[in-house]
């Protein structure tokens, strides 16, 4: 079973867009997902600070800045 992680931060408009796409796709496909604030970890902030939102599928970076619904669905198929 797949798992999606959204790395972002509060107040990020691109993160809000990504959250909507991820929630919709995850719900339709029965996939679990979580959201992590990159500011909760210095390591995450240093690695992804200018790339948010970042989408991980099964712990592997899948997208950043924008989430393509088609690409996400393909990765989860």
PDB file of N, CA, C and O in Angstrom:
ATOM      1  N   UNK A   1       0.841  -1.181   0.000  1.00  0.00           N
ATOM      2  CA  UNK A   1       0.000   0.000   0.000  1.00  0.00           C
ATOM      3  C   UNK A   1       0.884   1.241   0.000  1.00  0.00           C
ATOM      4  O   UNK A   1       1.887   1.295   0.711  1.00  0.00           O
ATOM      5  N   UNK A   2       0.516   2.220  -0.785  1.00  0.00           N
ATOM      6  CA  UNK A   2       1.287   3.458  -0.911  1.00  0.00           C
ATOM      7  C   UNK A   2       0.959   4.444   0.213  1.00  0.00           C
ATOM      8  O   UNK A   2      -0.068   4.342   0.883  1.00  0.00           O
ATOM      9  N   UNK A   3       1.869   5.397   0.388  1.00  0.00           N
ATOM     10  CA  UNK A   3       1.684   6.466   1.364  1.00  0.00           C
ATOM     11  C   UNK A   3       2.242   7.758   0.767  1.00  0.00           C
ATOM     12  O   UNK A   3       3.329   7.766   0.189  1.00  0.00           O
ATOM     13  N   UNK A   4       1.496   8.834   0.911  1.00  0.00           N
ATOM     14  CA  UNK A   4       1.902  10.143   0.393  1.00  0.00           C
ATOM     15  C   UNK A   4       2.249  11.045   1.575  1.00  0.00           C
ATOM     16  O   UNK A   4       1.549  11.062   2.587  1.00  0.00           O
ATOM     17  N   UNK A   5       3.337  11.791   1.429  1.00  0.00           N
ATOM     18  CA  UNK A   5       3.717  12.795   2.411  1.00  0.00           C
ATOM     19  C   UNK A   5       3.803  14.138   1.705  1.00  0.00           C
ATOM     20  O   UNK A   5       4.455  14.267   0.669  1.00  0.00           O
ATOM     21  N   UNK A   6       3.143  15.130   2.274  1.00  0.00           N
ATOM     22  CA  UNK A   6       3.214  16.493   1.774  1.00  0.00           C
ATOM     23  C   UNK A   6       4.069  17.305   2.740  1.00  0.00           C
ATOM     24  O   UNK A   6       3.738  17.432   3.919  1.00  0.00           O
ATOM     25  N   UNK A   7       5.163  17.851   2.235  1.00  0.00           N
ATOM     26  CA  UNK A   7       6.022  18.720   3.036  1.00  0.00           C
ATOM     27  C   UNK A   7       5.704  20.159   2.662  1.00  0.00           C
ATOM     28  O   UNK A   7       5.789  20.533   1.492  1.00  0.00           O
ATOM     29  N   UNK A   8       5.344  20.952   3.633  1.00  0.00           N
ATOM     30  CA  UNK A   8       4.977  22.336   3.360  1.00  0.00           C
ATOM     31  C   UNK A   8       5.092  23.174   4.613  1.00  0.00           C
ATOM     32  O   UNK A   8       5.783  22.817   5.567  1.00  0.00           O
ATOM     33  N   UNK A   9       4.395  24.302   4.587  1.00  0.00           N
ATOM     34  CA  UNK A   9       4.338  25.161   5.776  1.00  0.00           C
ATOM     35  C   UNK A   9       3.032  25.938   5.749  1.00  0.00           C
ATOM     36  O   UNK A   9       2.461  26.171   4.684  1.00  0.00           O
ATOM     37  N   UNK A  10       2.562  26.337   6.925  1.00  0.00           N
ATOM     38  CA  UNK A  10       1.327  27.111   6.995  1.00  0.00           C
ATOM     39  C   UNK A  10       1.457  28.425   6.220  1.00  0.00           C
ATOM     40  O   UNK A  10       2.514  29.056   6.206  1.00  0.00           O
ATOM     41  N   UNK A  11       0.362  28.818   5.579  1.00  0.00           N
ATOM     42  CA  UNK A  11       0.328  30.076   4.846  1.00  0.00           C
ATOM     43  C   UNK A  11       0.864  30.002   3.433  1.00  0.00           C
ATOM     44  O   UNK A  11       0.868  31.009   2.724  1.00  0.00           O
ATOM     45  N   UNK A  12       1.312  28.846   3.010  1.00  0.00           N
ATOM     46  CA  UNK A  12       1.859  28.663   1.658  1.00  0.00           C
ATOM     47  C   UNK A  12       0.699  28.351   0.710  1.00  0.00           C
ATOM     48  O   UNK A  12       0.043  27.318   0.846  1.00  0.00           O
ATOM     49  N   UNK A  13       0.448  29.250  -0.255  1.00  0.00           N
ATOM     50  CA  UNK A  13      -0.687  29.035  -1.161  1.00  0.00           C
ATOM     51  C   UNK A  13      -0.482  27.830  -2.076  1.00  0.00           C
ATOM     52  O   UNK A  13      -1.452  27.152  -2.416  1.00  0.00           O
ATOM     53  N   UNK A  14       0.737  27.552  -2.476  1.00  0.00           N
ATOM     54  CA  UNK A  14       0.984  26.356  -3.292  1.00  0.00           C
ATOM     55  C   UNK A  14       0.748  25.082  -2.477  1.00  0.00           C
ATOM     56  O   UNK A  14       0.304  24.066  -3.011  1.00  0.00           O
ATOM     57  N   UNK A  15       1.052  25.152  -1.176  1.00  0.00           N
ATOM     58  CA  UNK A  15       0.816  24.009  -0.294  1.00  0.00           C
ATOM     59  C   UNK A  15      -0.685  23.737  -0.174  1.00  0.00           C
ATOM     60  O   UNK A  15      -1.108  22.581  -0.128  1.00  0.00           O
ATOM     61  N   UNK A  16      -1.473  24.785  -0.125  1.00  0.00           N
ATOM     62  CA  UNK A  16      -2.929  24.620  -0.065  1.00  0.00           C
ATOM     63  C   UNK A  16      -3.446  23.938  -1.328  1.00  0.00           C
ATOM     64  O   UNK A  16      -4.296  23.051  -1.255  1.00  0.00           O
ATOM     65  N   UNK A  17      -2.932  24.355  -2.487  1.00  0.00           N
ATOM     66  CA  UNK A  17      -3.321  23.721  -3.750  1.00  0.00           C
ATOM     67  C   UNK A  17      -2.916  22.251  -3.757  1.00  0.00           C
ATOM     68  O   UNK A  17      -3.701  21.387  -4.149  1.00  0.00           O
ATOM     69  N   UNK A  18      -1.690  21.971  -3.323  1.00  0.00           N
ATOM     70  CA  UNK A  18      -1.186  20.590  -3.285  1.00  0.00           C
ATOM     71  C   UNK A  18      -2.030  19.736  -2.351  1.00  0.00           C
ATOM     72  O   UNK A  18      -2.357  18.592  -2.668  1.00  0.00           O
ATOM     73  N   UNK A  19      -2.381  20.297  -1.197  1.00  0.00           N
ATOM     74  CA  UNK A  19      -3.192  19.570  -0.207  1.00  0.00           C
ATOM     75  C   UNK A  19      -4.526  19.140  -0.816  1.00  0.00           C
ATOM     76  O   UNK A  19      -4.977  18.017  -0.588  1.00  0.00           O
ATOM     77  N   UNK A  20      -5.153  20.020  -1.583  1.00  0.00           N
ATOM     78  CA  UNK A  20      -6.442  19.693  -2.208  1.00  0.00           C
ATOM     79  C   UNK A  20      -6.301  18.535  -3.186  1.00  0.00           C
ATOM     80  O   UNK A  20      -7.115  17.611  -3.177  1.00  0.00           O
ATOM     81  N   UNK A  21      -5.268  18.580  -4.032  1.00  0.00           N
ATOM     82  CA  UNK A  21      -5.053  17.517  -5.016  1.00  0.00           C
ATOM     83  C   UNK A  21      -4.747  16.201  -4.304  1.00  0.00           C
ATOM     84  O   UNK A  21      -5.333  15.168  -4.626  1.00  0.00           O
ATOM     85  N   UNK A  22      -3.841  16.240  -3.349  1.00  0.00           N
ATOM     86  CA  UNK A  22      -3.450  15.020  -2.640  1.00  0.00           C
ATOM     87  C   UNK A  22      -4.631  14.422  -1.894  1.00  0.00           C
ATOM     88  O   UNK A  22      -4.855  13.213  -1.961  1.00  0.00           O
ATOM     89  N   UNK A  23      -5.382  15.243  -1.191  1.00  0.00           N
ATOM     90  CA  UNK A  23      -6.531  14.734  -0.439  1.00  0.00           C
ATOM     91  C   UNK A  23      -7.542  14.075  -1.367  1.00  0.00           C
ATOM     92  O   UNK A  23      -8.075  13.010  -1.053  1.00  0.00           O
ATOM     93  N   UNK A  24      -7.805  14.699  -2.499  1.00  0.00           N
ATOM     94  CA  UNK A  24      -8.777  14.155  -3.458  1.00  0.00           C
ATOM     95  C   UNK A  24      -8.299  12.808  -4.009  1.00  0.00           C
ATOM     96  O   UNK A  24      -9.048  11.832  -4.003  1.00  0.00           O
ATOM     97  N   UNK A  25      -7.064  12.758  -4.478  1.00  0.00           N
ATOM     98  CA  UNK A  25      -6.533  11.529  -5.074  1.00  0.00           C
ATOM     99  C   UNK A  25      -6.421  10.427  -4.016  1.00  0.00           C
ATOM    100  O   UNK A  25      -6.801   9.284  -4.267  1.00  0.00           O
ATOM    101  N   UNK A  26      -5.904  10.769  -2.844  1.00  0.00           N
ATOM    102  CA  UNK A  26      -5.747   9.772  -1.779  1.00  0.00           C
ATOM    103  C   UNK A  26      -7.097   9.201  -1.372  1.00  0.00           C
ATOM    104  O   UNK A  26      -7.225   7.994  -1.171  1.00  0.00           O
ATOM    105  N   UNK A  27      -8.095  10.052  -1.249  1.00  0.00           N
ATOM    106  CA  UNK A  27      -9.432   9.596  -0.868  1.00  0.00           C
ATOM    107  C   UNK A  27     -10.012   8.666  -1.927  1.00  0.00           C
ATOM    108  O   UNK A  27     -10.565   7.615  -1.602  1.00  0.00           O
ATOM    109  N   UNK A  28      -9.886   9.053  -3.187  1.00  0.00           N
ATOM    110  CA  UNK A  28     -10.435   8.241  -4.273  1.00  0.00           C
ATOM    111  C   UNK A  28      -9.741   6.885  -4.388  1.00  0.00           C
ATOM    112  O   UNK A  28     -10.377   5.881  -4.707  1.00  0.00           O
ATOM    113  N   UNK A  29      -8.420   6.863  -4.123  1.00  0.00           N
ATOM    114  CA  UNK A  29      -7.665   5.622  -4.291  1.00  0.00           C
ATOM    115  C   UNK A  29      -7.465   4.850  -2.989  1.00  0.00           C
ATOM    116  O   UNK A  29      -6.887   3.763  -2.996  1.00  0.00           O
ATOM    117  N   UNK A  30      -7.933   5.399  -1.883  1.00  0.00           N
ATOM    118  CA  UNK A  30      -7.781   4.721  -0.600  1.00  0.00           C
ATOM    119  C   UNK A  30      -6.342   4.697  -0.099  1.00  0.00           C
ATOM    120  O   UNK A  30      -5.918   3.737   0.543  1.00  0.00           O
ATOM    121  N   UNK A  31      -5.599   5.751  -0.394  1.00  0.00           N
ATOM    122  CA  UNK A  31      -4.189   5.842  -0.012  1.00  0.00           C
ATOM    123  C   UNK A  31      -4.064   6.744   1.219  1.00  0.00           C
ATOM    124  O   UNK A  31      -4.744   7.766   1.318  1.00  0.00           O
ATOM    125  N   UNK A  32      -3.198   6.362   2.151  1.00  0.00           N
ATOM    126  CA  UNK A  32      -2.973   7.206   3.320  1.00  0.00           C
ATOM    127  C   UNK A  32      -2.038   8.350   2.959  1.00  0.00           C
ATOM    128  O   UNK A  32      -1.218   8.249   2.047  1.00  0.00           O
ATOM    129  N   UNK A  33      -2.190   9.461   3.717  1.00  0.00           N
ATOM    130  CA  UNK A  33      -1.302  10.591   3.481  1.00  0.00           C
ATOM    131  C   UNK A  33      -1.163  11.385   4.765  1.00  0.00           C
ATOM    132  O   UNK A  33      -1.998  11.307   5.665  1.00  0.00           O
ATOM    133  N   UNK A  34      -0.088  12.148   4.822  1.00  0.00           N
ATOM    134  CA  UNK A  34       0.166  13.014   5.966  1.00  0.00           C
ATOM    135  C   UNK A  34       0.790  14.298   5.467  1.00  0.00           C
ATOM    136  O   UNK A  34       1.332  14.365   4.364  1.00  0.00           O
ATOM    137  N   UNK A  35       0.701  15.314   6.303  1.00  0.00           N
ATOM    138  CA  UNK A  35       1.333  16.594   5.995  1.00  0.00           C
ATOM    139  C   UNK A  35       2.312  16.924   7.103  1.00  0.00           C
ATOM    140  O   UNK A  35       1.983  16.808   8.283  1.00  0.00           O
ATOM    141  N   UNK A  36       3.508  17.332   6.731  1.00  0.00           N
ATOM    142  CA  UNK A  36       4.545  17.693   7.691  1.00  0.00           C
ATOM    143  C   UNK A  36       4.995  19.116   7.418  1.00  0.00           C
ATOM    144  O   UNK A  36       5.307  19.473   6.282  1.00  0.00           O
ATOM    145  N   UNK A  37       5.025  19.923   8.465  1.00  0.00           N
ATOM    146  CA  UNK A  37       5.520  21.296   8.393  1.00  0.00           C
ATOM    147  C   UNK A  37       7.047  21.229   8.355  1.00  0.00           C
ATOM    148  O   UNK A  37       7.663  20.746   9.305  1.00  0.00           O
ATOM    149  N   UNK A  38       7.664  21.704   7.278  1.00  0.00           N
ATOM    150  CA  UNK A  38       9.123  21.599   7.172  1.00  0.00           C
ATOM    151  C   UNK A  38       9.836  22.423   8.237  1.00  0.00           C
ATOM    152  O   UNK A  38      11.007  22.178   8.530  1.00  0.00           O
ATOM    153  N   UNK A  39       9.152  23.383   8.810  1.00  0.00           N
ATOM    154  CA  UNK A  39       9.769  24.189   9.859  1.00  0.00           C
ATOM    155  C   UNK A  39       9.863  23.439  11.182  1.00  0.00           C
ATOM    156  O   UNK A  39      10.456  23.939  12.138  1.00  0.00           O
ATOM    157  N   UNK A  40       9.281  22.237  11.243  1.00  0.00           N
ATOM    158  CA  UNK A  40       9.368  21.420  12.455  1.00  0.00           C
ATOM    159  C   UNK A  40      10.699  20.684  12.546  1.00  0.00           C
ATOM    160  O   UNK A  40      11.011  20.072  13.567  1.00  0.00           O
ATOM    161  N   UNK A  41      11.479  20.749  11.474  1.00  0.00           N
ATOM    162  CA  UNK A  41      12.754  20.032  11.434  1.00  0.00           C
ATOM    163  C   UNK A  41      13.787  20.864  10.678  1.00  0.00           C
ATOM    164  O   UNK A  41      13.567  21.235   9.526  1.00  0.00           O
ATOM    165  N   UNK A  42      14.892  21.150  11.317  1.00  0.00           N
ATOM    166  CA  UNK A  42      15.961  21.886  10.648  1.00  0.00           C
ATOM    167  C   UNK A  42      16.465  21.155   9.417  1.00  0.00           C
ATOM    168  O   UNK A  42      16.800  21.781   8.411  1.00  0.00           O
ATOM    169  N   UNK A  43      16.520  19.841   9.494  1.00  0.00           N
ATOM    170  CA  UNK A  43      16.978  19.037   8.357  1.00  0.00           C
ATOM    171  C   UNK A  43      16.035  19.189   7.161  1.00  0.00           C
ATOM    172  O   UNK A  43      16.489  19.399   6.036  1.00  0.00           O
ATOM    173  N   UNK A  44      14.724  19.082   7.401  1.00  0.00           N
ATOM    174  CA  UNK A  44      13.753  19.253   6.314  1.00  0.00           C
ATOM    175  C   UNK A  44      13.799  20.669   5.758  1.00  0.00           C
ATOM    176  O   UNK A  44      13.767  20.864   4.543  1.00  0.00           O
ATOM    177  N   UNK A  45      13.875  21.658   6.647  1.00  0.00           N
ATOM    178  CA  UNK A  45      13.923  23.061   6.219  1.00  0.00           C
ATOM    179  C   UNK A  45      15.155  23.323   5.356  1.00  0.00           C
ATOM    180  O   UNK A  45      15.064  24.001   4.333  1.00  0.00           O
ATOM    181  N   UNK A  46      16.301  22.790   5.763  1.00  0.00           N
ATOM    182  CA  UNK A  46      17.531  22.984   4.992  1.00  0.00           C
ATOM    183  C   UNK A  46      17.460  22.292   3.629  1.00  0.00           C
ATOM    184  O   UNK A  46      17.941  22.825   2.629  1.00  0.00           O
ATOM    185  N   UNK A  47      16.865  21.119   3.596  1.00  0.00           N
ATOM    186  CA  UNK A  47      16.819  20.336   2.357  1.00  0.00           C
ATOM    187  C   UNK A  47      15.762  20.838   1.374  1.00  0.00           C
ATOM    188  O   UNK A  47      16.005  20.874   0.168  1.00  0.00           O
ATOM    189  N   UNK A  48      14.582  21.228   1.887  1.00  0.00           N
ATOM    190  CA  UNK A  48      13.447  21.528   1.015  1.00  0.00           C
ATOM    191  C   UNK A  48      12.922  22.955   1.117  1.00  0.00           C
ATOM    192  O   UNK A  48      11.911  23.273   0.490  1.00  0.00           O
ATOM    193  N   UNK A  49      13.570  23.818   1.881  1.00  0.00           N
ATOM    194  CA  UNK A  49      13.039  25.136   2.200  1.00  0.00           C
ATOM    195  C   UNK A  49      12.507  25.949   1.047  1.00  0.00           C
ATOM    196  O   UNK A  49      11.474  26.602   1.194  1.00  0.00           O
ATOM    197  N   UNK A  50      13.162  25.939  -0.088  1.00  0.00           N
ATOM    198  CA  UNK A  50      12.729  26.748  -1.239  1.00  0.00           C
ATOM    199  C   UNK A  50      11.944  25.938  -2.268  1.00  0.00           C
ATOM    200  O   UNK A  50      11.571  26.465  -3.317  1.00  0.00           O
ATOM    201  N   UNK A  51      11.692  24.671  -1.979  1.00  0.00           N
ATOM    202  CA  UNK A  51      11.040  23.802  -2.952  1.00  0.00           C
ATOM    203  C   UNK A  51       9.581  23.510  -2.618  1.00  0.00           C
ATOM    204  O   UNK A  51       8.903  22.832  -3.390  1.00  0.00           O
ATOM    205  N   UNK A  52       9.089  23.999  -1.498  1.00  0.00           N
ATOM    206  CA  UNK A  52       7.768  23.569  -1.053  1.00  0.00           C
ATOM    207  C   UNK A  52       6.657  24.072  -1.969  1.00  0.00           C
ATOM    208  O   UNK A  52       6.774  25.134  -2.580  1.00  0.00           O
ATOM    209  N   UNK A  53       5.602  23.311  -2.055  1.00  0.00           N
ATOM    210  CA  UNK A  53       5.407  22.028  -1.403  1.00  0.00           C
ATOM    211  C   UNK A  53       6.179  20.913  -2.105  1.00  0.00           C
ATOM    212  O   UNK A  53       6.405  20.955  -3.315  1.00  0.00           O
ATOM    213  N   UNK A  54       6.571  19.932  -1.328  1.00  0.00           N
ATOM    214  CA  UNK A  54       7.246  18.752  -1.851  1.00  0.00           C
ATOM    215  C   UNK A  54       6.339  17.559  -1.574  1.00  0.00           C
ATOM    216  O   UNK A  54       5.813  17.410  -0.470  1.00  0.00           O
ATOM    217  N   UNK A  55       6.164  16.722  -2.571  1.00  0.00           N
ATOM    218  CA  UNK A  55       5.354  15.519  -2.422  1.00  0.00           C
ATOM    219  C   UNK A  55       6.272  14.307  -2.462  1.00  0.00           C
ATOM    220  O   UNK A  55       7.078  14.148  -3.379  1.00  0.00           O
ATOM    221  N   UNK A  56       6.135  13.459  -1.455  1.00  0.00           N
ATOM    222  CA  UNK A  56       6.863  12.194  -1.407  1.00  0.00           C
ATOM    223  C   UNK A  56       5.850  11.063  -1.576  1.00  0.00           C
ATOM    224  O   UNK A  56       4.771  11.094  -0.985  1.00  0.00           O
ATOM    225  N   UNK A  57       6.197  10.090  -2.365  1.00  0.00           N
ATOM    226  CA  UNK A  57       5.389   8.884  -2.487  1.00  0.00           C
ATOM    227  C   UNK A  57       6.246   7.742  -1.976  1.00  0.00           C
ATOM    228  O   UNK A  57       7.307   7.444  -2.524  1.00  0.00           O
ATOM    229  N   UNK A  58       5.772   7.116  -0.927  1.00  0.00           N
ATOM    230  CA  UNK A  58       6.508   6.033  -0.272  1.00  0.00           C
ATOM    231  C   UNK A  58       7.913   6.482   0.128  1.00  0.00           C
ATOM    232  O   UNK A  58       8.870   5.714   0.023  1.00  0.00           O
ATOM    233  N   UNK A  59       8.031   7.727   0.586  1.00  0.00           N
ATOM    234  CA  UNK A  59       9.294   8.255   1.084  1.00  0.00           C
ATOM    235  C   UNK A  59      10.244   8.768   0.024  1.00  0.00           C
ATOM    236  O   UNK A  59      11.336   9.229   0.355  1.00  0.00           O
ATOM    237  N   UNK A  60       9.861   8.702  -1.239  1.00  0.00           N
ATOM    238  CA  UNK A  60      10.716   9.143  -2.341  1.00  0.00           C
ATOM    239  C   UNK A  60      10.129  10.419  -2.938  1.00  0.00           C
ATOM    240  O   UNK A  60       8.926  10.493  -3.187  1.00  0.00           O
ATOM    241  N   UNK A  61      10.979  11.427  -3.169  1.00  0.00           N
ATOM    242  CA  UNK A  61      10.488  12.685  -3.727  1.00  0.00           C
ATOM    243  C   UNK A  61       9.835  12.436  -5.079  1.00  0.00           C
ATOM    244  O   UNK A  61      10.405  11.792  -5.960  1.00  0.00           O
ATOM    245  N   UNK A  62       8.627  12.965  -5.215  1.00  0.00           N
ATOM    246  CA  UNK A  62       7.851  12.765  -6.433  1.00  0.00           C
ATOM    247  C   UNK A  62       7.677  14.078  -7.201  1.00  0.00           C
ATOM    248  O   UNK A  62       7.899  14.118  -8.411  1.00  0.00           O
ATOM    249  N   UNK A  63       7.287  15.139  -6.515  1.00  0.00           N
ATOM    250  CA  UNK A  63       7.047  16.444  -7.128  1.00  0.00           C
ATOM    251  C   UNK A  63       7.474  17.540  -6.171  1.00  0.00           C
ATOM    252  O   UNK A  63       7.642  17.302  -4.975  1.00  0.00           O
ATOM    253  N   UNK A  64       7.646  18.733  -6.699  1.00  0.00           N
ATOM    254  CA  UNK A  64       7.802  19.910  -5.859  1.00  0.00           C
ATOM    255  C   UNK A  64       7.191  21.094  -6.579  1.00  0.00           C
ATOM    256  O   UNK A  64       7.023  21.073  -7.798  1.00  0.00           O
ATOM    257  N   UNK A  65       6.860  22.127  -5.820  1.00  0.00           N
ATOM    258  CA  UNK A  65       6.160  23.347  -6.233  1.00  0.00           C
ATOM    259  C   UNK A  65       4.716  23.088  -6.636  1.00  0.00           C
ATOM    260  O   UNK A  65       3.808  23.656  -6.030  1.00  0.00           O
ATOM    261  N   UNK A  66       4.482  22.277  -7.607  1.00  0.00           N
ATOM    262  CA  UNK A  66       3.115  21.970  -8.052  1.00  0.00           C
ATOM    263  C   UNK A  66       2.923  20.459  -8.043  1.00  0.00           C
ATOM    264  O   UNK A  66       3.847  19.696  -8.325  1.00  0.00           O
ATOM    265  N   UNK A  67       1.708  20.045  -7.715  1.00  0.00           N
ATOM    266  CA  UNK A  67       1.383  18.616  -7.740  1.00  0.00           C
ATOM    267  C   UNK A  67       0.536  18.355  -8.971  1.00  0.00           C
ATOM    268  O   UNK A  67      -0.544  18.924  -9.126  1.00  0.00           O
ATOM    269  N   UNK A  68       1.029  17.498  -9.838  1.00  0.00           N
ATOM    270  CA  UNK A  68       0.277  17.088 -11.016  1.00  0.00           C
ATOM    271  C   UNK A  68      -0.620  15.914 -10.622  1.00  0.00           C
ATOM    272  O   UNK A  68      -0.137  14.849 -10.238  1.00  0.00           O
ATOM    273  N   UNK A  69      -1.917  16.126 -10.723  1.00  0.00           N
ATOM    274  CA  UNK A  69      -2.846  15.066 -10.357  1.00  0.00           C
ATOM    275  C   UNK A  69      -2.631  13.821 -11.216  1.00  0.00           C
ATOM    276  O   UNK A  69      -2.682  12.702 -10.706  1.00  0.00           O
ATOM    277  N   UNK A  70      -2.394  14.004 -12.495  1.00  0.00           N
ATOM    278  CA  UNK A  70      -2.169  12.859 -13.390  1.00  0.00           C
ATOM    279  C   UNK A  70      -0.908  12.100 -13.015  1.00  0.00           C
ATOM    280  O   UNK A  70      -0.913  10.869 -12.980  1.00  0.00           O
ATOM    281  N   UNK A  71       0.170  12.820 -12.737  1.00  0.00           N
ATOM    282  CA  UNK A  71       1.436  12.153 -12.350  1.00  0.00           C
ATOM    283  C   UNK A  71       1.299  11.427 -11.024  1.00  0.00           C
ATOM    284  O   UNK A  71       1.843  10.338 -10.841  1.00  0.00           O
ATOM    285  N   UNK A  72       0.562  12.043 -10.090  1.00  0.00           N
ATOM    286  CA  UNK A  72       0.367  11.417  -8.786  1.00  0.00           C
ATOM    287  C   UNK A  72      -0.442  10.132  -8.939  1.00  0.00           C
ATOM    288  O   UNK A  72      -0.091   9.099  -8.370  1.00  0.00           O
ATOM    289  N   UNK A  73      -1.515  10.200  -9.703  1.00  0.00           N
ATOM    290  CA  UNK A  73      -2.327   8.989  -9.938  1.00  0.00           C
ATOM    291  C   UNK A  73      -1.493   7.877 -10.584  1.00  0.00           C
ATOM    292  O   UNK A  73      -1.609   6.712 -10.205  1.00  0.00           O
ATOM    293  N   UNK A  74      -0.660   8.238 -11.553  1.00  0.00           N
ATOM    294  CA  UNK A  74       0.184   7.242 -12.230  1.00  0.00           C
ATOM    295  C   UNK A  74       1.169   6.603 -11.256  1.00  0.00           C
ATOM    296  O   UNK A  74       1.419   5.399 -11.319  1.00  0.00           O
ATOM    297  N   UNK A  75       1.725   7.411 -10.358  1.00  0.00           N
ATOM    298  CA  UNK A  75       2.689   6.888  -9.385  1.00  0.00           C
ATOM    299  C   UNK A  75       2.034   5.929  -8.395  1.00  0.00           C
ATOM    300  O   UNK A  75       2.694   5.053  -7.837  1.00  0.00           O
ATOM    301  N   UNK A  76       0.742   6.100  -8.185  1.00  0.00           N
ATOM    302  CA  UNK A  76       0.029   5.279  -7.210  1.00  0.00           C
ATOM    303  C   UNK A  76      -0.657   4.071  -7.842  1.00  0.00           C
ATOM    304  O   UNK A  76      -1.205   3.227  -7.134  1.00  0.00           O
ATOM    305  N   UNK A  77      -0.628   3.986  -9.169  1.00  0.00           N
ATOM    306  CA  UNK A  77      -1.301   2.893  -9.876  1.00  0.00           C
ATOM    307  C   UNK A  77      -0.524   1.601  -9.766  1.00  0.00           C
ATOM    308  O   UNK A  77      -0.947   0.578 -10.303  1.00  0.00           O
TER     309      UNK A  77
END
